[in-house]
């Protein structure tokens, strides 16, 4: 029995010894294998290839999958969440993040619920010491479901909830594309600005940023034949593509998101182009409807110069409004509008596109050409004379209707031609159908005419005066009389007086009287 016991004990000891030896032998092999496969482990699933920023000198102290770090405001409300597919904490207290995300919550509620800003990229880094980080490679800022910003590099300041870049950026949205140099985003206040050299391209704008009245060319094009009209009706299903609107500036482009409007502010050397319309200014503010993304209003300010075909406008402010279909031109000193031979100067002018009219609710002046009688030749000197021009100044207001080619003036009116001045309180002027040469003039209320061209009369007063520019005939009426005076030498009273400029003659109609002072000789 004793011998058998020793044999069993020996077998057990041998087994234990064999296990210990196997453990000792296998442990170095495992370490050696780990040493050999160390470099290759960076390409293994535990350390994805996306973590390419980790160098051989860096050592990973911690690995976290599906990282999610929320940030709260003073009231304990979640305002920001930072996520990462894979996060590696290095020995230098730097986090390397694969596929990082930054989501900023929006407390403002809309019909589609609360909106948030989401920033994604392929890789990122967070320095736990400086509390700064960056996102790189395919950086996308999702501003809303239809708008996103793309860039290659974006720095992140968690304490300020702020991201920025100096690299080129591109913003793509519904019908909008914007490119520029550098960008900054205030994540909490939902404000963003492109640093410089912004260029925007917009689709789907149904209205011009600058419009006054229909050009003559477009007016003529509208008068098509019945054959052309029927042909166009057959193609009504094919909509004509809307012209793009281009806006560029050399300074900042600032974005503000409000509940009632999204606002874009362009600064420095602003240029707006749409078809044949161009606007230059120091600053441009565009208000977009948050739902339709259509322009509601645009305000250009500072050295505004606008042009559309033959129309040119200058001023300090140009405001365009889609609801009223109007453009307002203003200047503290003098806004100017020029179209062909028509010039208007005033503090404020309102241009209505649909009604094809211009309202001037303030004092101003108008200059136009006078077309002479056809067939009558003029010398070169005569063509350059001021008699070919007429100027109208007023203290009240002015209204111009493009369809009827009429302009009306009120209060404190002064009409000047070479050697002749008409003063009245109510004036109506008509122009030719296809240009802005003055055709007729009709004045009422407190009429006073001062004439220095001949020796028949020097001044006249009456109740109504009309002037035929083509035939150069002025008709003056009075109740009971119109009065003409030539100093203290002559006075004519008549109900109706015709003044013929070319013939330097006067025709009186109706019962009247003539007073002539003699020279004292018989």
C-alpha positions as CSV (number, residue, x, y, z in Angstrom):
1,X,0.0,0.0,0.0
2,X,2.8,2.4,0.9
3,X,4.5,1.8,-2.5
4,X,1.3,2.3,-4.4
5,X,0.7,5.6,-2.4
6,X,4.1,6.9,-3.4
7,X,3.5,6.0,-7.0
8,X,0.2,8.0,-7.0
9,X,1.9,11.0,-5.3
10,X,4.7,10.9,-7.9
11,X,2.2,10.9,-10.8
12,X,0.4,13.9,-9.3
13,X,3.6,15.8,-8.8
14,X,4.7,15.1,-12.3
15,X,1.4,16.5,-13.7
16,X,1.7,19.6,-11.6
17,X,5.3,20.1,-12.7
18,X,4.3,19.6,-16.3
19,X,1.6,22.3,-16.1
20,X,4.1,24.7,-14.5
21,X,6.7,24.1,-17.1
22,X,4.1,24.6,-19.9
23,X,3.1,27.9,-18.5
24,X,6.6,29.1,-18.2
25,X,7.5,28.0,-21.7
26,X,4.3,29.4,-23.2
27,X,4.6,32.9,-21.6
28,X,7.7,34.0,-23.5
29,X,6.2,32.9,-26.8
30,X,3.1,35.0,-26.2
31,X,5.3,38.0,-25.4
32,X,7.4,37.5,-28.5
33,X,4.3,37.1,-30.7
34,X,3.0,40.4,-29.3
35,X,6.3,42.0,-30.0
36,X,6.3,40.9,-33.6
37,X,2.6,41.7,-34.3
38,X,2.8,45.1,-32.6
39,X,3.3,47.2,-35.8
40,X,0.6,45.3,-37.6
41,X,-1.9,45.9,-34.7
42,X,-2.4,49.5,-35.9
43,X,-4.1,48.1,-38.9
44,X,-6.2,45.7,-36.9
45,X,-9.9,46.3,-36.1
46,X,-9.0,47.4,-32.5
47,X,-7.0,50.4,-33.9
48,X,-8.6,51.4,-37.2
49,X,-6.7,52.9,-40.0
50,X,-8.7,56.1,-39.6
51,X,-6.5,56.9,-36.5
52,X,-3.7,57.8,-38.8
53,X,-2.6,60.8,-36.6
54,X,-1.2,58.5,-34.0
55,X,2.6,58.3,-34.3
56,X,5.0,55.6,-33.1
57,X,6.1,57.9,-30.3
58,X,2.5,58.2,-29.0
59,X,1.2,55.5,-26.7
60,X,-2.5,54.7,-26.3
61,X,-3.6,54.8,-22.6
62,X,-7.3,54.3,-23.2
63,X,-9.7,53.4,-26.0
64,X,-13.4,54.3,-26.0
65,X,-15.9,53.1,-28.6
66,X,-19.0,55.2,-29.3
67,X,-18.0,58.1,-27.2
68,X,-20.7,60.6,-26.2
69,X,-19.9,63.7,-24.1
70,X,-22.8,66.1,-23.4
71,X,-22.5,69.8,-22.4
72,X,-25.1,71.7,-20.4
73,X,-25.9,75.3,-19.8
74,X,-26.3,77.1,-16.5
75,X,-29.9,75.8,-16.1
76,X,-28.8,72.2,-16.7
77,X,-30.2,71.9,-20.2
78,X,-28.3,69.9,-22.8
79,X,-27.0,72.3,-25.4
80,X,-24.2,70.4,-27.1
81,X,-23.1,66.7,-27.5
82,X,-19.8,65.6,-28.8
83,X,-19.6,62.0,-30.1
84,X,-17.0,59.7,-31.7
85,X,-17.0,56.3,-33.3
86,X,-13.6,55.5,-31.8
87,X,-11.6,57.6,-29.4
88,X,-8.0,57.1,-28.3
89,X,-6.5,58.8,-25.3
90,X,-2.8,59.2,-25.8
91,X,-0.1,59.6,-23.2
92,X,0.3,63.3,-24.1
93,X,-3.3,63.9,-22.9
94,X,-4.6,64.2,-26.5
95,X,-7.7,62.5,-27.8
96,X,-7.7,61.1,-31.3
97,X,-11.3,60.7,-32.6
98,X,-12.5,58.7,-35.5
99,X,-15.6,60.0,-37.2
100,X,-16.3,62.8,-34.6
101,X,-19.7,64.5,-34.4
102,X,-20.7,67.8,-32.7
103,X,-24.4,68.3,-32.3
104,X,-25.7,71.7,-31.1
105,X,-29.3,71.7,-29.8
106,X,-31.6,74.5,-30.9
107,X,-34.2,75.5,-28.3
108,X,-36.2,77.5,-31.0
109,X,-39.3,75.4,-32.1
110,X,-40.5,75.5,-35.6
111,X,-43.2,73.6,-37.6
112,X,-40.7,70.9,-38.1
113,X,-39.8,70.7,-34.5
114,X,-36.5,71.9,-32.9
115,X,-33.6,72.2,-35.3
116,X,-30.0,71.5,-34.5
117,X,-26.6,72.0,-36.1
118,X,-24.6,68.9,-36.7
119,X,-20.8,68.9,-37.6
120,X,-19.2,65.7,-38.9
121,X,-15.8,64.7,-40.3
122,X,-13.6,61.7,-40.9
123,X,-11.1,62.5,-38.1
124,X,-10.6,64.9,-35.2
125,X,-8.4,65.7,-32.2
126,X,-9.0,67.2,-28.8
127,X,-6.3,68.5,-26.6
128,X,-7.4,68.0,-23.0
129,X,-4.7,70.4,-21.7
130,X,-5.5,73.4,-23.9
131,X,-9.2,72.4,-24.3
132,X,-9.0,73.0,-28.0
133,X,-9.5,70.6,-30.9
134,X,-10.0,70.3,-34.6
135,X,-11.9,68.3,-37.2
136,X,-10.3,67.4,-40.5
137,X,-10.9,65.5,-43.7
138,X,-14.4,65.9,-45.2
139,X,-15.7,68.3,-42.6
140,X,-19.4,68.9,-43.1
141,X,-21.5,71.4,-41.1
142,X,-25.2,70.5,-41.4
143,X,-26.9,73.9,-40.8
144,X,-30.4,72.5,-41.5
145,X,-31.8,69.5,-43.4
146,X,-31.2,71.2,-46.8
147,X,-28.1,73.3,-46.1
148,X,-24.5,72.2,-45.4
149,X,-21.0,73.7,-45.3
150,X,-18.0,71.8,-46.5
151,X,-14.4,72.4,-45.8
152,X,-11.2,70.5,-45.1
153,X,-10.3,71.7,-41.6
154,X,-12.2,73.2,-38.7
155,X,-10.9,74.3,-35.3
156,X,-13.1,73.8,-32.2
157,X,-13.2,75.7,-28.9
158,X,-15.5,73.8,-26.6
159,X,-15.6,76.5,-23.8
160,X,-16.8,79.1,-26.3
161,X,-18.9,76.7,-28.3
162,X,-17.2,78.1,-31.4
163,X,-15.6,76.7,-34.6
164,X,-13.5,78.4,-37.2
165,X,-11.3,77.8,-40.2
166,X,-9.1,79.8,-42.6
167,X,-9.5,77.3,-45.4
168,X,-11.8,77.7,-48.4
169,X,-15.4,76.8,-47.6
170,X,-18.4,75.9,-49.7
171,X,-22.1,76.2,-48.6
172,X,-24.7,74.2,-50.6
173,X,-28.4,74.7,-50.0
174,X,-31.7,74.6,-51.8
175,X,-31.1,76.7,-54.8
176,X,-28.1,78.4,-53.2
177,X,-24.3,77.9,-53.5
178,X,-21.8,80.0,-51.6
179,X,-18.0,79.9,-51.7
180,X,-15.5,81.9,-49.6
181,X,-12.3,82.1,-47.7
182,X,-12.4,81.2,-44.0
183,X,-15.4,80.8,-41.8
184,X,-16.4,81.2,-38.1
185,X,-19.5,79.7,-36.4
186,X,-21.0,80.6,-33.1
187,X,-22.7,77.3,-32.3
188,X,-24.9,78.5,-29.5
189,X,-26.2,81.8,-31.0
190,X,-26.5,80.2,-34.5
191,X,-24.4,82.9,-36.1
192,X,-22.0,82.2,-38.9
193,X,-19.8,84.4,-41.1
194,X,-17.4,83.9,-44.0
195,X,-14.3,85.9,-43.5
196,X,-13.7,87.3,-47.0
197,X,-14.2,86.9,-50.7
198,X,-17.7,85.5,-50.6
199,X,-19.5,84.6,-53.8
200,X,-23.1,83.4,-53.8
201,X,-25.2,81.9,-56.6
202,X,-29.0,81.7,-56.2
203,X,-31.6,79.9,-58.2
204,X,-35.4,80.4,-58.3
205,X,-35.5,84.1,-57.8
206,X,-38.7,85.2,-59.6
207,X,-38.1,88.9,-59.1
208,X,-35.2,91.2,-59.9
209,X,-33.2,92.8,-57.1
210,X,-33.4,96.0,-59.1
211,X,-36.3,96.9,-61.4
212,X,-37.8,100.1,-62.6
213,X,-40.0,99.8,-65.7
214,X,-40.1,97.5,-68.6
215,X,-37.4,98.2,-71.2
216,X,-38.6,99.3,-74.7
217,X,-37.1,96.1,-76.1
218,X,-39.1,93.9,-73.8
219,X,-42.2,96.0,-74.6
220,X,-41.7,95.5,-78.3
221,X,-41.1,91.8,-77.8
222,X,-44.5,91.5,-76.1
223,X,-46.2,92.7,-79.2
224,X,-45.9,89.4,-81.0
225,X,-48.1,88.2,-83.8
226,X,-51.0,85.8,-83.3
227,X,-48.9,83.0,-84.8
228,X,-46.2,83.5,-82.3
229,X,-48.7,83.7,-79.5
230,X,-50.3,80.4,-80.4
231,X,-46.9,78.8,-80.7
232,X,-46.0,80.0,-77.2
233,X,-49.3,78.6,-75.8
234,X,-48.3,75.2,-77.1
235,X,-45.2,75.3,-75.0
236,X,-46.7,76.6,-71.8
237,X,-45.8,73.3,-70.1
238,X,-42.1,74.0,-70.7
239,X,-41.1,76.6,-68.1
240,X,-38.3,78.9,-68.9
241,X,-35.4,78.5,-66.5
242,X,-35.1,81.4,-64.1
243,X,-32.0,83.5,-64.3
244,X,-29.4,83.0,-61.6
245,X,-28.6,85.8,-59.2
246,X,-24.9,86.2,-58.4
247,X,-23.6,88.2,-55.3
248,X,-20.0,88.7,-54.4
249,X,-18.1,90.8,-51.8
250,X,-14.6,91.2,-50.6
251,X,-15.4,91.5,-46.9
252,X,-17.3,89.4,-44.4
253,X,-20.5,87.5,-45.2
254,X,-22.6,87.3,-42.0
255,X,-25.4,84.8,-41.5
256,X,-28.2,85.2,-38.8
257,X,-30.9,82.7,-38.3
258,X,-34.1,84.2,-36.9
259,X,-37.6,82.7,-36.6
260,X,-39.1,85.2,-39.1
261,X,-36.2,85.5,-41.5
262,X,-32.7,84.2,-42.4
263,X,-30.4,87.2,-42.9
264,X,-27.3,87.4,-45.0
265,X,-25.1,90.5,-44.8
266,X,-22.4,91.1,-47.4
267,X,-19.7,93.7,-46.7
268,X,-17.2,95.7,-48.8
269,X,-17.2,96.0,-52.6
270,X,-20.5,94.2,-53.0
271,X,-21.7,93.3,-56.5
272,X,-25.1,91.8,-57.4
273,X,-25.9,90.5,-60.9
274,X,-29.0,89.0,-62.4
275,X,-29.5,89.0,-66.1
276,X,-29.0,92.6,-67.3
277,X,-29.4,94.0,-63.7
278,X,-26.3,95.0,-61.7
279,X,-26.0,96.6,-58.3
280,X,-22.8,97.9,-56.7
281,X,-22.7,98.9,-53.0
282,X,-20.6,98.9,-49.8
283,X,-23.1,96.6,-48.0
284,X,-26.0,94.4,-48.9
285,X,-28.5,92.8,-46.5
286,X,-30.7,90.0,-47.8
287,X,-33.7,88.7,-45.9
288,X,-34.8,85.1,-46.8
289,X,-38.1,83.4,-45.9
290,X,-37.2,80.4,-43.7
291,X,-39.9,78.3,-45.2
292,X,-39.7,79.0,-49.0
293,X,-36.0,80.2,-49.0
294,X,-37.1,83.0,-51.3
295,X,-35.9,86.5,-51.0
296,X,-38.3,88.7,-49.0
297,X,-36.3,91.9,-49.0
298,X,-32.8,93.2,-49.9
299,X,-31.2,96.5,-48.8
300,X,-28.1,97.8,-50.5
301,X,-26.4,100.7,-48.7
302,X,-23.3,102.9,-49.2
303,X,-22.4,104.3,-52.6
304,X,-25.2,102.4,-54.4
305,X,-24.9,102.3,-58.2
306,X,-27.5,100.2,-60.0
307,X,-28.1,99.6,-63.7
308,X,-30.5,97.7,-65.8
309,X,-30.4,98.2,-69.5
310,X,-30.6,101.9,-70.2
311,X,-31.5,102.7,-66.6
312,X,-29.0,103.9,-64.0
313,X,-29.6,104.8,-60.4
314,X,-27.3,106.3,-57.7
315,X,-28.0,106.8,-54.0
316,X,-27.1,105.9,-50.4
317,X,-29.8,103.2,-50.1
318,X,-31.6,100.9,-52.4
319,X,-34.4,98.8,-50.8
320,X,-36.1,96.0,-52.7
321,X,-39.3,94.4,-51.3
322,X,-41.0,91.4,-52.9
323,X,-44.4,91.9,-51.1
324,X,-44.9,95.4,-52.5
325,X,-42.9,94.7,-55.7
326,X,-41.1,97.9,-55.2
327,X,-37.6,99.3,-55.1
328,X,-36.9,102.4,-53.0
329,X,-33.9,104.6,-53.8
330,X,-32.8,107.1,-51.2
331,X,-30.1,109.6,-50.4
332,X,-29.7,112.2,-47.7
333,X,-28.6,114.8,-50.3
334,X,-29.7,113.7,-53.7
335,X,-30.5,110.3,-55.3
336,X,-30.3,110.1,-59.1
337,X,-32.1,108.1,-61.7
338,X,-31.3,108.2,-65.4
339,X,-33.1,106.5,-68.3
340,X,-32.2,107.5,-71.8
341,X,-32.9,111.3,-72.0
342,X,-34.8,111.3,-68.7
343,X,-33.0,112.4,-65.5
344,X,-34.6,112.6,-62.0
345,X,-33.0,113.9,-58.8
346,X,-34.7,113.6,-55.4
347,X,-34.2,112.5,-51.8
348,X,-36.4,109.5,-52.3
349,X,-37.9,107.6,-55.2
350,X,-40.1,104.5,-55.2
351,X,-40.2,102.3,-58.3
352,X,-43.1,99.9,-58.7
353,X,-42.5,97.0,-61.0
354,X,-46.0,95.7,-61.6
355,X,-47.6,99.1,-61.9
356,X,-44.6,100.5,-64.0
357,X,-44.6,103.7,-62.2
358,X,-42.3,106.0,-60.1
359,X,-43.4,107.9,-57.0
360,X,-41.3,110.7,-55.6
361,X,-42.8,111.7,-52.3
362,X,-40.3,114.5,-51.8
363,X,-38.9,117.6,-53.5
364,X,-36.8,117.0,-56.6
365,X,-36.0,117.9,-60.2
366,X,-36.6,116.3,-63.6
367,X,-34.7,117.0,-66.8
368,X,-35.9,115.9,-70.3
369,X,-35.2,116.5,-73.9
370,X,-37.4,118.6,-76.3
371,X,-37.9,117.1,-79.7
372,X,-38.2,119.8,-82.4
373,X,-40.5,119.9,-85.4
374,X,-39.6,117.2,-88.0
375,X,-38.1,118.4,-91.2
376,X,-36.6,121.5,-89.7
377,X,-32.8,121.5,-89.8
378,X,-30.7,122.9,-87.0
379,X,-27.2,124.0,-86.9
380,X,-24.7,122.1,-84.7
381,X,-24.7,125.1,-82.3
382,X,-28.4,125.0,-82.0
383,X,-28.4,121.3,-81.3
384,X,-26.2,121.9,-78.3
385,X,-28.2,124.8,-77.0
386,X,-30.2,124.6,-73.7
387,X,-33.4,125.1,-75.7
388,X,-33.3,121.4,-76.4
389,X,-33.7,120.7,-72.7
390,X,-36.4,121.3,-70.1
391,X,-36.0,121.1,-66.4
392,X,-38.8,120.8,-63.8
393,X,-38.3,121.4,-60.1
394,X,-40.9,120.8,-57.4
395,X,-41.4,121.1,-53.7
396,X,-44.3,118.7,-53.2
397,X,-44.3,115.3,-55.0
398,X,-44.0,113.7,-58.4
399,X,-45.6,110.7,-60.0
400,X,-44.5,109.1,-63.3
401,X,-46.6,106.5,-65.1
402,X,-44.6,104.6,-67.7
403,X,-47.7,103.0,-69.5
404,X,-49.3,106.4,-70.2
405,X,-46.0,108.2,-70.5
406,X,-47.2,110.9,-68.1
407,X,-45.6,112.7,-65.1
408,X,-47.6,114.8,-62.6
409,X,-46.1,117.3,-60.2
410,X,-47.5,119.2,-57.2
411,X,-46.7,122.3,-55.2
412,X,-43.9,124.9,-55.8
413,X,-43.2,123.9,-59.4
414,X,-40.7,125.7,-61.6
415,X,-40.3,124.8,-65.3
416,X,-37.3,126.2,-67.1
417,X,-36.3,126.4,-70.7
418,X,-33.9,128.7,-72.4
419,X,-35.0,132.2,-71.5
420,X,-38.4,131.1,-70.2
421,X,-39.7,130.1,-66.7
422,X,-43.1,128.7,-65.8
423,X,-44.2,128.8,-62.1
424,X,-47.3,126.9,-61.0
425,X,-48.7,124.5,-58.3
426,X,-49.9,121.7,-60.5
427,X,-48.3,120.3,-63.6
428,X,-48.8,117.4,-66.0
429,X,-46.2,116.4,-68.6
430,X,-46.5,113.8,-71.4
431,X,-43.6,112.1,-73.2
432,X,-43.4,110.4,-76.6
433,X,-44.3,106.8,-76.9
434,X,-40.8,105.4,-77.5
435,X,-38.5,107.9,-75.8
436,X,-38.4,110.5,-73.1
437,X,-38.7,113.6,-75.4
438,X,-41.2,115.9,-73.9
439,X,-44.4,116.1,-75.9
440,X,-46.9,118.3,-74.0
441,X,-47.1,120.3,-70.9
442,X,-50.2,121.4,-68.9
443,X,-50.1,123.7,-65.9
444,X,-52.8,124.9,-63.5
445,X,-53.0,126.8,-60.3
446,X,-51.1,130.1,-59.7
447,X,-49.6,130.3,-63.1
448,X,-46.8,132.8,-63.6
449,X,-44.7,132.9,-66.8
450,X,-41.4,134.9,-67.1
451,X,-40.0,135.2,-70.6
452,X,-36.8,136.9,-71.7
453,X,-36.6,135.7,-75.3
454,X,-38.5,138.5,-77.1
455,X,-40.0,141.9,-76.7
456,X,-43.7,141.1,-76.9
457,X,-44.1,140.3,-73.2
458,X,-41.8,139.7,-70.2
459,X,-44.3,138.0,-67.9
460,X,-47.8,136.5,-68.0
461,X,-50.3,135.2,-65.4
462,X,-53.4,133.0,-65.9
463,X,-55.3,130.0,-64.6
464,X,-54.3,127.3,-67.2
465,X,-51.4,127.0,-69.6
466,X,-50.6,124.3,-72.2
467,X,-47.5,123.9,-74.3
468,X,-47.1,121.9,-77.5
469,X,-43.4,121.0,-77.7
470,X,-43.6,119.8,-81.2
471,X,-45.2,123.0,-82.7
472,X,-43.8,125.3,-80.0
473,X,-47.1,126.9,-79.2
474,X,-48.2,127.9,-75.7
475,X,-51.8,128.5,-74.9
476,X,-52.7,130.6,-71.8
477,X,-56.2,130.8,-70.4
478,X,-57.6,133.0,-67.7
479,X,-60.9,133.5,-65.9
480,X,-62.0,136.1,-66.8
481,X,-58.7,137.1,-68.4
482,X,-55.1,136.0,-68.9
483,X,-52.7,138.9,-68.6
484,X,-49.5,139.6,-70.5
485,X,-47.1,142.4,-69.6
486,X,-44.0,143.9,-71.1
487,X,-42.7,145.9,-68.3
488,X,-44.7,149.1,-67.9
489,X,-44.9,149.5,-71.7
490,X,-47.6,147.0,-72.7
491,X,-50.4,145.0,-71.1
492,X,-52.7,142.5,-72.8
493,X,-55.9,141.1,-71.3
494,X,-57.7,138.2,-73.1
495,X,-59.6,135.0,-72.1
496,X,-57.3,132.9,-74.4
497,X,-53.8,133.8,-75.7
498,X,-51.7,131.8,-78.1
499,X,-47.9,132.4,-78.1
500,X,-46.0,131.2,-81.2
501,X,-42.4,130.9,-80.3
502,X,-40.9,130.4,-83.8
503,X,-42.8,133.3,-85.3
504,X,-42.4,135.5,-82.2
505,X,-46.1,136.4,-82.4
506,X,-49.2,136.5,-80.2
507,X,-52.8,135.6,-81.0
508,X,-55.6,136.7,-78.6
509,X,-59.1,135.2,-78.7
510,X,-62.2,136.5,-77.1
511,X,-63.1,139.9,-75.8
512,X,-60.0,141.6,-74.4
513,X,-58.0,144.8,-74.2
514,X,-54.6,146.1,-75.1
515,X,-52.7,148.8,-73.2
516,X,-49.7,150.3,-74.9
517,X,-47.6,153.1,-73.5
518,X,-46.4,155.6,-76.1
519,X,-42.9,157.1,-76.3
520,X,-44.2,160.7,-76.1
521,X,-43.7,161.6,-79.7
522,X,-46.4,162.5,-82.3
